[in-house]
């Protein structure tokens, strides 16, 4: 069975896997297993730990369930950042080889340095070094075979979210990744992901099409 791993947003400070089931019904009805991943949010968790926890969750999933036939990642906002960091993982450290077929990154943050001097960093307490080593933009690995990436951004996202989505998708493409940039009209930073509960929503349909290719 194919698996979609969902990683929640909340600026690394709020929400949890317990609020992440809204996207499951349309996918489960198609025979896809949906796994919501949690991580220690700030101020309890720090950025290095969050990235490590999400990577370890993927390793655990692969070790625990032998029947998985392809993994897709889906993350929103901070969750898209964490999903992008998963794509840069050196899995030899974890002694597993997850069959990650692709990722749907929704309204993500791919360069953490611009938030160092904003209120968002009050709880995260990141140094420049921490921000740099956890910025997907700065640690793009060579393209994984058969891995597709969909970078989605909302029409009414802030200019910074839109800029980062465009620049990250361009950087991935330059590194040889198969990338699509989807600019969704009529939605903002929040309903771009909340509408995944709707079968007719374009992002739901795109996700189902990607998973059906497995």
C-alpha positions in Angstrom: 0.0 0.0 0.0 1.2 3.6 -0.7 1.6 5.9 2.3 1.2 9.6 2.6 3.1 11.2 5.5 1.6 14.5 6.6 3.6 17.0 8.6 1.7 19.8 10.2 2.5 23.5 10.3 2.1 26.1 13.0 5.4 28.0 12.7 7.1 25.2 14.6 5.3 26.4 17.7 1.7 25.1 17.7 -0.7 22.5 16.3 0.0 18.8 16.4 -0.5 15.5 14.7 -3.9 15.3 16.5 -5.3 18.0 14.2 -3.8 16.5 11.1 -6.5 14.0 10.1 -8.5 16.3 7.9 -6.7 15.3 4.7 -7.1 11.5 5.3 -10.7 10.6 4.2 -10.3 11.4 0.4 -7.0 9.5 0.4 -8.0 6.5 2.6 -11.0 6.0 0.3 -8.4 5.5 -2.5 -6.5 2.9 -0.6 -3.8 5.1 0.6 -2.5 4.9 4.2 -2.1 8.3 5.8 0.4 8.9 8.7 0.4 12.1 10.7 3.8 12.9 12.1 4.3 14.9 15.3 7.4 16.7 16.7 8.2 18.7 19.8 7.2 22.3 19.0 9.0 25.3 20.4 9.9 26.3 23.0 10.2 22.7 24.2 11.7 21.6 20.9 14.5 23.3 19.0 15.0 23.2 15.2 17.7 20.6 15.1 15.6 18.2 17.2 12.4 18.8 15.1 14.2 17.9 11.9 15.8 14.8 13.6 12.4 13.7 15.0 10.7 13.9 11.6 13.6 12.0 9.9 13.5 9.3 12.6 9.7 9.0 12.2 10.3 8.1 8.5 12.9 5.5 9.5 10.6 4.0 12.1 7.8 3.8 9.5 9.9 1.9 7.1 11.2 -0.5 9.8 7.8 -1.2 11.3 5.7 -1.7 8.1 7.2 -3.9 5.4 4.2 -3.6 3.1 4.8 0.0 2.2 4.8 0.6 -1.6 6.1 4.1 -2.0 6.0 7.1 0.3 4.8 10.6 -0.4 5.5 13.5 1.9 3.0 16.3 2.4 3.7 19.3 4.6 2.2 22.7 5.2 4.1 25.9 6.1 6.6 24.7 8.9 5.6 21.2 7.9 6.6 21.8 4.3 10.0 23.0 5.6 10.4 19.8 7.6 9.3 17.7 4.6 11.9 19.5 2.5 14.6 18.7 5.1 13.6 15.0 4.9 14.4 15.2 1.2 17.9 16.2 2.0 18.5 13.3 4.4 21.5 11.1 4.2 19.7 7.8 5.0 22.9 5.8 5.5 23.0 7.4 9.0 19.6 5.7 9.8 20.4 2.4 8.2 17.2 2.5 6.1 16.3 3.4 2.6 12.8 4.9 2.5 11.2 4.6 -1.0 10.2 8.3 -1.2 8.4 8.8 -4.5 7.7 12.5 -4.0 6.6 15.4 -1.9 3.8 17.9 -1.9 5.2 21.1 -0.2 2.5 23.6 0.6 3.2 27.3 1.4 6.5 26.4 2.9 9.5 28.1 4.4 12.8 27.0 2.7 15.2 29.6 4.0 15.1 30.2 7.8 17.5 33.2 7.9 14.9 35.9 7.1 12.9 34.9 10.3 15.9 35.2 12.7 14.9 38.8 13.6 11.2 38.3 13.6 8.8 37.4 16.5 8.7 33.8 15.1 12.3 33.3 16.4 11.3 34.4 20.0 10.3 30.9 20.8 12.6 29.1 18.4 15.7 31.0 19.6 17.7 30.0 16.5 21.2 31.2 15.9 22.4 32.0 12.3 24.2 28.6 12.3 21.1 26.7 13.2 19.1 28.5 10.6 21.6 27.8 7.9 22.0 24.1 8.5 18.2 23.7 8.7 17.4 25.7 5.6 16.3 23.4 2.7 17.5 26.0 0.2 21.1 25.6 1.5 21.2 21.8 1.7 19.7 20.5 -1.6 21.0 17.0 -2.2 21.3 15.4 -5.7 18.0 14.4 -7.1 16.6 11.0 -5.9 15.5 8.7 -8.7 11.8 8.7 -9.3 11.2 11.4 -6.7 8.8 14.2 -7.8 8.3 17.4 -5.9 5.2 19.6 -6.1 5.7 23.1 -4.6 2.3 24.7 -4.0 1.8 28.3 -3.0 -1.4 30.4 -2.4 -2.3 33.4 -4.4 -2.8 35.3 -1.1 0.3 34.0 0.6 2.6 36.8 1.8 5.3 37.9 -0.7 8.0 36.2 1.3 6.2 32.8 1.1 5.7 33.3 -2.6 9.3 34.3 -3.2 10.7 31.4 -1.3 8.4 28.8 -3.0 9.5 30.1 -6.4 13.2 30.2 -5.6 13.3 26.8 -3.9 11.5 25.1 -6.8 14.0 26.8 -9.2 17.0 25.6 -7.0 15.6 22.0 -7.0 15.2 22.0 -10.7 18.7 23.3 -11.2 19.9 20.3 -9.1 18.1 17.9 -11.4 14.9 17.3 -9.4 11.6 16.8 -11.2 9.7 19.8 -9.9 6.3 21.5 -10.5 5.3 24.9 -9.1 1.5 25.2 -8.5 0.2 28.7 -7.9 -3.3 28.3 -6.5 -5.7 31.1 -7.1 -8.3 32.3 -4.6 -6.8 30.7 -1.5 -4.7 32.0 1.4 -2.0 30.5 3.6 -4.6 28.6 5.7 -7.3 27.4 3.4 -4.8 26.2 0.8 -4.3 23.2 3.1 -7.7 23.1 4.9 -9.4 22.4 1.6 -7.6 19.1 1.3 -10.6 17.6 3.0 -12.6 18.3 -0.2 -12.6 15.6 -2.9 -13.0 18.3 -5.6 -10.2 20.5 -4.5 -7.4 20.7 -7.1 -4.6 20.0 -4.7 -6.5 16.9 -3.4 -6.9 15.7 -7.0 -3.2 16.4 -7.8 -2.2 14.4 -4.7 -4.5 11.5 -5.7 -3.0 11.5 -9.2 0.5 11.4 -7.9 -0.3 8.5 -5.5 -2.2 6.6 -8.1 0.9 6.5 -10.2 2.3 4.1 -7.6 
